[in-house]
Amino acid sequence: FYMNHNKSVSVVSLSMGSPVFLLFLNTFVDQQWKDTYIHSFTSFSGAYGGSLYSLSALLATSIPLVGNTTMPEFNQMLSTFGSTVWLFPLESIFGEKTFIQLPNGNFTARTLPKLFEFLGNISIAQHLNSLNQNGFLDFFKPPGVTINAIYGTNVSTLSLMSWNTTNVYNTLPNLVFENGDGTVLEPGLVIHKKWASLQKQPVNDYPIKGLIHALALQNSEAVNIFLSALGLL
């Protein structure tokens, strides 16, 4: 802002960066600050609803990895990363949709703490409960800035993992796929549509058929949409 002659800033995010910046806008600054400093917020593949892939990383089978490292050791490390748990599917977006099926029950975003309690990973259960209690899993009110949402559709995306046994860590699950961008399911990509009637700033929706989550910044159509939104094309 100051290095650019007091001109407002166009913020760009990819994947997890989108909910991180949304949390910032809705928690740490007021509308006057946004009006002064933010020109627009462009999200590429915004992972607002979390991803089942983040959850699956902690339910992986015990297969060899690099050297003598095994998946239990790897997902034990992952369980210490705040970002892993923060990107689990969110109840506020998916409601009572089932993500995990075991012989002893179905687990939704709301009941994931019970899943990890059952599996003996108490630290993950406690982390999830702490995030819920402190409001870090429900921050999706309109951000009050111009939004450009660029995201993929019509890409097969993991939506359900089911086991015929409770021996989760040593058994491959059955997988079900639905529409998304290959990482995030469609409902988790389009939360911005709810903001259009709730804020005065424009909310611009740019779905791209077949755009894969991780390749958004390499896609010429996506980049051109961004540049056009800034008046650079």
C-alpha positions, 0 to 999 in steps of 0.5 A, spaced: 500 500 500 505 505 502 510 503 497 505 503 491 503 510 492 497 509 497 493 504 492 489 499 495 492 492 494 489 486 490 490 480 494 491 473 491 490 466 494 491 459 492 487 453 496 488 454 503 490 461 503 483 463 501 480 461 508 486 463 511 485 470 508 477 470 509 479 468 517 483 474 517 478 479 514 472 477 518 476 476 525 482 481 525 480 488 521 474 492 520 470 495 514 474 501 514 481 497 514 478 493 508 475 499 504 482 503 505 487 497 504 483 492 499 482 493 492 479 485 491 480 478 493 481 473 488 481 466 490 484 460 486 481 453 488 479 456 494 479 450 499 473 454 504 470 447 505 476 443 507 478 437 503 477 429 505 484 428 502 486 432 509 482 427 513 485 421 509 492 423 510 491 421 517 487 415 516 492 412 511 495 404 511 501 402 513 505 402 507 513 403 506 515 410 505 522 414 504 527 409 508 524 406 514 518 411 515 512 408 515 505 411 514 503 411 521 509 415 523 508 419 517 501 421 519 503 421 526 507 427 524 501 430 520 497 430 526 501 435 529 500 440 523 495 445 525 493 446 517 492 438 517 486 438 522 484 445 519 482 443 512 478 437 514 471 438 511 466 443 515 460 442 518 458 449 516 458 447 509 457 440 509 452 439 514 450 432 516 454 429 510 457 422 511 465 422 510 467 416 513 463 409 514 465 404 519 462 398 521 460 401 528 457 408 525 457 413 520 461 420 521 460 427 519 464 433 519 461 434 526 462 427 529 469 427 526 472 428 534 468 421 536 472 418 530 479 420 532 477 418 539 475 411 537 481 410 533 485 412 539 488 419 536 486 423 542 490 429 540 486 430 533 480 430 537 482 435 542 484 439 536 478 439 533 474 440 539 478 446 540 478 449 533 470 449 534 470 452 541 474 458 539 470 459 532 475 457 527 471 452 523 465 457 522 468 464 519 464 464 513 460 471 513 461 476 507 468 479 507 466 485 505 471 486 499 470 485 492 471 477 490 473 474 484 472 466 485 476 462 480 475 454 481 474 448 477 468 444 476 467 437 473 473 433 476 472 427 480 473 428 487 474 424 493 467 424 497 467 418 502 471 413 505 468 406 507 471 400 511 468 393 512 473 393 518 475 397 524 482 396 523 482 402 519 490 403 519 491 397 516 486 396 511 484 400 504 478 403 504 472 403 499 472 410 495 466 414 492 467 420 488 463 426 487 463 433 483 469 438 485 476 440 483 479 434 484 481 436 491 475 440 494 468 438 493 463 443 489 460 445 496 466 447 499 468 451 493 462 456 492 461 458 499 462 465 495 455 465 492 452 466 498 455 473 499 452 476 493 446 478 496 449 480 503 454 485 501 455 491 497 461 489 494 461 485 487 462 477 488 464 475 481 464 467 480 468 464 475 467 456 474 472 453 469 470 446 467 476 441 468 480 445 472 484 441 477 485 444 484 493 444 484 494 447 477 489 453 477 495 458 477 498 454 471 491 455 467 491 460 462 484 461 462 484 462 470 490 467 469 487 471 464 480 471 468 484 474 474 488 479 469 482 481 466 478 482 473 484 487 475 483 491 468 490 488 466 488 485 459 
